[in-house]
Amino acid sequence: MFGNSVRSLPNYREGSVHLGELKLFYRRFGQPYGSAPTVLLLHGGWATGTLNWSHCYGHLANQFHVVSPDHRGHGKSNSPLGKLSSYTLLAWDIIGLCQELGIDQVITIGHSSGALISLHISTIEPELIKRQMLIGVHPEIGRSPKHREGMMKFFHTSSYDVPPSRWRYLLNHPLRAIALWWIHTDPGWYELLTQAWPLWVKPLQLEESDYAKIVAPTTILMGTDDEFGTVEEAAKFKQLISHLQFQEVEQADHMFVIDRPELFRPYLDAFLASSKH
């Protein structure tokens, strides 16, 4: 669902909120605010709201009020600092978006970096999140060999600490690079990669005392074939987060949410059904 088909969603509108020099773009659609719970969709790194979640836009619009932003530096949102310094910064962006839109509580569904943004929001403003689904993440990011190996293989770089060169990535993924060039404009696709890379590879800066602040019931989804972490690593969230439901998705890689929506849908529906109680 792209372009005009997205704009045909019930009550569809789009806009940007200005938080200082940051222009944060969002899509908003579905049921009128206040008549149904708000679902906040948080996309992964190097994606956009539409790229990550458009396959479930129509499904969600029938039951929920939906907000789908582009994170700082992604899609139609700018990157005024020239870097993505921390997940705390990105979390405050989304908190600011909710405040500007007058939304006081959300159900979050986050994939990859978007899941980590939701996780940080739930430690900063615990009452904002009613329930959260975190997909494809684990507390050992930046530390585990699987994460290091996955990043280097996926991005074709010989060093975990340094992103691939522009031409190396173009050589290995020409069609993907063209798609990224099309959707990321400020900064461009490669500039976004260099800005985000230090954030993607460093360990999470959360302590046990931070996890103790989380009050939202949390669902973790982890694919058994995820390139960036293991089910066992993701299961370590059980010792850190109260009210946690952990689910492993058989034969699912990191991108199954995008590439295999039919596999994701039953987990999404079960999560949303529990969110109505």
Order of alpha helices (4+ residues) and beta strands (2+ residues): alpha-beta-beta-beta-alpha-beta-alpha-beta-alpha-beta-alpha-alpha-alpha-alpha-alpha-beta-alpha-beta-alpha-alpha
